[in-house]
Amino acid sequence: MGKSAGSVSIIGGADGPTSIFIAGKGGKVRLTTRIQNYFRKIKRNRIKKRITANPHTLEEVVQWLKQEYGAVEVSKQSHNYLEQRNSLKASLIMRHRPDLVGELMNLEPPDREDVEALKVFLEQIHERNRMIEEIADDIFPMDFHIYEIKWAENDHMWIGVETVWQVLDGSFSGKKKTMKQLRKLFKKIYLYYGVTVEDIKNETERYKSLLGVLCS
């Protein structure tokens, strides 16, 4: 059986499946695409009606993962942890503190055929990443942890928890036949994290994140 990998990342603002319109001749949207978008909208509205307030803190989520699924924290010295932390740090800084990267914040990719411009662009990306990595914790604080759940011998799920910026995300890897189960588990975890009455009323980022996970 082949091995497959999947991931879900929630950093706030996820707003469910995006409708993709594929235009045919004359700019008309294909009938099959319109039908797919119609059913996506129905599914989304149906899920919205089922969401009720039942919130838990990230700390409670971690305890639940340990008790129910034997989750174990990943070493902060591991390659996986360092890679995920750097990636999340970059996303959060560009979202919440773009001033920390200045002119390197909005980089526009050049024409692929312009080799020299592409080299400059890649150098700017690397420079921005180096700049972000060097930003001290007292300037941009983070409290990031990864917890691993072993589903089977070669099937794993990793849950990322960041308590300062209130981030919950996950990734998983395993055999193709277990991917559906792992996706269900991640939805269950995010449902446990849940939302408050205010989240539902105001459709906050936490609410949109939950909706995005349930619609995926």
TIROMI-963850 format. One record per residue (C-alpha): residue in one letter; residue number from 0; x, y, z. Coordinates in nm, 4 decimals. Layout:
<recs>
REC  r    k        px        py        pz
REC  A  NUM         X         Y         Z
...
</recs>
This chain:
<recs>
REC  r    k        px        py        pz
REC  M    0    0.0000    0.0000    0.0000
REC  G    1    0.1421    0.3370   -0.0993
REC  K    2    0.2267    0.6001    0.1552
REC  S    3    0.0627    0.9378    0.1389
REC  A    4    0.0870    1.2579    0.3367
REC  G    5   -0.1553    1.5322    0.4146
REC  S    6   -0.1611    1.8462    0.6189
REC  V    7   -0.3929    2.1043    0.7607
REC  S    8   -0.2695    2.4366    0.8877
REC  I    9   -0.4822    2.6815    1.0743
REC  I   10   -0.3433    3.0204    1.1463
REC  G   11   -0.6688    3.2103    1.1649
REC  G   12   -0.8607    3.3463    0.8757
REC  A   13   -0.9257    3.0157    0.7036
REC  D   14   -1.2627    3.0556    0.5412
REC  G   15   -1.3543    2.7175    0.4064
REC  P   16   -1.3182    2.5853    0.0532
REC  T   17   -1.2716    2.8560   -0.2056
REC  S   18   -1.4921    2.8387   -0.5115
REC  I   19   -1.2752    2.8027   -0.8200
REC  F   20   -1.4252    2.9247   -1.1440
REC  I   21   -1.2813    2.7769   -1.4614
REC  A   22   -1.3763    2.9808   -1.7623
REC  G   23   -1.4262    2.8205   -2.0990
REC  K   24   -1.4549    2.9891   -2.4347
REC  G   25   -1.6109    3.3314   -2.4127
REC  G   26   -1.5323    3.3529   -2.0389
REC  K   27   -1.8314    3.1397   -1.9416
REC  V   28   -1.8072    2.9242   -1.6313
REC  R   29   -1.8397    2.5543   -1.6991
REC  L   30   -2.1640    2.3910   -1.5914
REC  T   31   -1.9793    2.1266   -1.3872
REC  T   32   -1.7914    2.4009   -1.2013
REC  R   33   -2.1123    2.5893   -1.1227
REC  I   34   -2.2671    2.2665   -0.9918
REC  Q   35   -1.9627    2.1932   -0.7735
REC  N   36   -1.9668    2.5446   -0.6307
REC  Y   37   -2.3394    2.5165   -0.5627
REC  F   38   -2.2939    2.1990   -0.3590
REC  R   39   -1.9922    2.3461   -0.1763
REC  K   40   -2.2114    2.6369   -0.0701
REC  I   41   -2.4867    2.4017    0.0485
REC  K   42   -2.2347    2.1968    0.2484
REC  R   43   -2.0839    2.5097    0.4011
REC  N   44   -2.4231    2.6482    0.5095
REC  R   45   -2.5251    2.3104    0.6519
REC  I   46   -2.2064    2.2905    0.8588
REC  K   47   -2.2476    2.6514    0.9802
REC  K   48   -2.5880    2.5620    1.1240
REC  R   49   -2.4393    2.2698    1.3175
REC  I   50   -2.1651    2.4683    1.4892
REC  T   51   -2.2477    2.5317    1.8551
REC  A   52   -2.0520    2.6920    2.1382
REC  N   53   -1.8358    2.4440    2.3305
REC  P   54   -1.4944    2.6074    2.3754
REC  H   55   -1.1796    2.4723    2.5362
REC  T   56   -0.8458    2.6437    2.5882
REC  L   57   -0.5345    2.5288    2.4069
REC  E   58   -0.4010    2.4042    2.7395
REC  E   59   -0.7138    2.1893    2.7789
REC  V   60   -0.6712    2.0603    2.4237
REC  V   61   -0.3151    1.9497    2.5032
REC  Q   62   -0.4235    1.7651    2.8184
REC  W   63   -0.7055    1.5956    2.6270
REC  L   64   -0.4651    1.4852    2.3515
REC  K   65   -0.2325    1.3343    2.6105
REC  Q   66   -0.5103    1.1525    2.7955
REC  E   67   -0.7140    1.0324    2.4968
REC  Y   68   -0.4463    0.9676    2.2348
REC  G   69   -0.1202    0.9396    2.4249
REC  A   70    0.0221    1.2499    2.2592
REC  V   71    0.3895    1.3118    2.3362
REC  E   72    0.5673    1.6453    2.2991
REC  V   73    0.8294    1.6594    2.0247
REC  S   74    1.1782    1.7753    2.1230
REC  K   75    1.2383    2.1446    2.0613
REC  Q   76    1.5796    2.0493    1.9243
REC  S   77    1.4406    1.8237    1.6516
REC  H   78    1.4591    1.9236    1.2849
REC  N   79    1.0804    1.8962    1.2494
REC  Y   80    1.0183    2.1307    1.5419
REC  L   81    1.2706    2.3930    1.4304
REC  E   82    1.1422    2.3864    1.0727
REC  Q   83    0.7776    2.4220    1.1784
REC  R   84    0.8546    2.6947    1.4304
REC  N   85    1.0457    2.9018    1.1759
REC  S   86    0.7669    2.8617    0.9218
REC  L   87    0.4989    2.9618    1.1732
REC  K   88    0.7074    3.2523    1.3026
REC  A   89    0.7415    3.3890    0.9488
REC  S   90    0.3668    3.3598    0.8867
REC  L   91    0.2750    3.5256    1.2147
REC  I   92    0.5207    3.8118    1.1763
REC  M   93    0.4040    3.8885    0.8239
REC  R   94    0.0458    3.8774    0.9489
REC  H   95    0.0777    4.0666    1.2777
REC  R   96    0.4079    4.2600    1.2618
REC  P   97    0.4957    4.3317    0.8967
REC  D   98    0.6865    4.6373    1.0166
REC  L   99    0.9590    4.4029    1.1421
REC  V  100    1.0567    4.3031    0.7878
REC  G  101    1.0196    4.6470    0.6290
REC  E  102    1.0669    4.6641    0.2524
REC  L  103    1.1021    4.2868    0.2281
REC  M  104    0.7403    4.2373    0.3352
REC  N  105    0.5727    4.2601   -0.0057
REC  L  106    0.7943    4.0853   -0.2565
REC  E  107    0.6522    4.0441   -0.6048
REC  P  108    0.7768    3.7454   -0.8060
REC  P  109    0.9224    3.8480   -1.1438
REC  D  110    0.8570    3.6999   -1.4843
REC  R  111    0.9831    3.3403   -1.4879
REC  E  112    1.1767    3.4083   -1.8054
REC  D  113    1.3799    3.6842   -1.6400
REC  V  114    1.6535    3.4695   -1.4865
REC  E  115    1.8482    3.7538   -1.3280
REC  A  116    1.5376    3.9078   -1.1694
REC  L  117    1.4394    3.5634   -1.0390
REC  K  118    1.7797    3.5233   -0.8737
REC  V  119    1.7403    3.8603   -0.7016
REC  F  120    1.3903    3.7639   -0.5880
REC  L  121    1.5119    3.4364   -0.4345
REC  E  122    1.7955    3.6181   -0.2578
REC  Q  123    1.5400    3.8609   -0.1115
REC  I  124    1.3285    3.5690    0.0118
REC  H  125    1.6333    3.4149    0.1815
REC  E  126    1.7263    3.7518    0.3324
REC  R  127    1.3744    3.7957    0.4699
REC  N  128    1.3819    3.4472    0.6225
REC  R  129    1.7199    3.5189    0.7858
REC  M  130    1.5888    3.8482    0.9189
REC  I  131    1.2822    3.6802    1.0680
REC  E  132    1.4869    3.4027    1.2300
REC  E  133    1.7059    3.6641    1.4010
REC  I  134    1.4124    3.8554    1.5534
REC  A  135    1.4457    3.8100    1.9294
REC  D  136    1.1748    3.6521    2.1447
REC  D  137    1.1339    3.9699    2.3490
REC  I  138    1.0400    4.1541    2.0292
REC  F  139    0.8117    3.8841    1.8923
REC  P  140    0.7275    3.6312    2.1650
REC  M  141    0.6214    3.2751    2.0829
REC  D  142    0.5316    2.9696    2.2879
REC  F  143    0.5228    2.6901    2.0310
REC  H  144    0.4925    2.3166    2.0950
REC  I  145    0.4396    2.0101    1.8766
REC  Y  146    0.2661    1.6962    2.0035
REC  E  147    0.2906    1.3651    1.8197
REC  I  148    0.0148    1.1043    1.8047
REC  K  149    0.1102    0.7592    1.6759
REC  W  150   -0.1929    0.6179    1.4970
REC  A  151   -0.0239    0.2993    1.3752
REC  E  152    0.3297    0.1787    1.3063
REC  N  153    0.3880    0.4161    1.0155
REC  D  154    0.0967    0.6558    1.0650
REC  H  155    0.1522    0.9738    1.2631
REC  M  156   -0.0155    1.3036    1.3396
REC  W  157    0.1586    1.6158    1.4655
REC  I  158   -0.0405    1.8877    1.6400
REC  G  159    0.1153    2.2322    1.6638
REC  V  160    0.0076    2.4583    1.9497
REC  E  161    0.1120    2.8225    1.9885
REC  T  162   -0.0348    2.9825    2.3005
REC  V  163    0.0728    3.3469    2.2579
REC  W  164   -0.0987    3.3947    1.9211
REC  Q  165   -0.3570    3.1199    1.9784
REC  V  166   -0.2688    2.8895    1.6900
REC  L  167   -0.3744    2.5281    1.6465
REC  D  168   -0.2560    2.3380    1.3413
REC  G  169   -0.1819    1.9850    1.2353
REC  S  170   -0.0146    1.7609    0.9811
REC  F  171   -0.0226    1.3883    0.9296
REC  S  172    0.1530    1.1179    0.7341
REC  G  173    0.0714    0.7558    0.6731
REC  K  174   -0.0684    0.4893    0.4450
REC  K  175   -0.3307    0.5984    0.1962
REC  K  176   -0.6039    0.3901    0.3588
REC  T  177   -0.5570    0.5645    0.6966
REC  M  178   -0.5545    0.9230    0.5683
REC  K  179   -0.9340    0.9507    0.5932
REC  Q  180   -0.9186    0.8452    0.9589
REC  L  181   -0.6433    1.0960    1.0321
REC  R  182   -0.8444    1.3758    0.8706
REC  K  183   -1.1442    1.2810    1.0841
REC  L  184   -0.9255    1.2878    1.3934
REC  F  185   -0.7999    1.6370    1.3145
REC  K  186   -1.1583    1.7607    1.2708
REC  K  187   -1.2439    1.6006    1.6054
REC  I  188   -0.9503    1.7780    1.7693
REC  Y  189   -1.0513    2.1143    1.6254
REC  L  190   -1.4139    2.0581    1.7310
REC  Y  191   -1.2894    1.9939    2.0834
REC  Y  192   -1.1027    2.3255    2.0707
REC  G  193   -1.4347    2.4722    1.9625
REC  V  194   -1.5743    2.8236    1.9638
REC  T  195   -1.7539    3.0580    2.2022
REC  V  196   -2.0948    3.2192    2.1590
REC  E  197   -1.9158    3.5443    2.0731
REC  D  198   -1.7031    3.3663    1.8124
REC  I  199   -2.0191    3.2432    1.6381
REC  K  200   -2.1998    3.5749    1.6688
REC  N  201   -1.9096    3.7812    1.5333
REC  E  202   -1.7668    3.5135    1.3010
REC  T  203   -1.4196    3.5622    1.4469
REC  E  204   -1.0975    3.4140    1.3104
REC  R  205   -1.1363    3.1204    1.5483
REC  Y  206   -1.4849    3.0543    1.4110
REC  K  207   -1.3686    3.0840    1.0501
REC  S  208   -1.0799    2.8477    1.1233
REC  L  209   -1.3165    2.5838    1.2637
REC  L  210   -1.5507    2.6244    0.9675
REC  G  211   -1.2584    2.5904    0.7285
REC  V  212   -1.1436    2.2655    0.8912
REC  L  213   -1.4935    2.1147    0.8930
REC  C  214   -1.5477    2.2068    0.5267
REC  S  215   -1.2160    2.0578    0.4121
</recs>
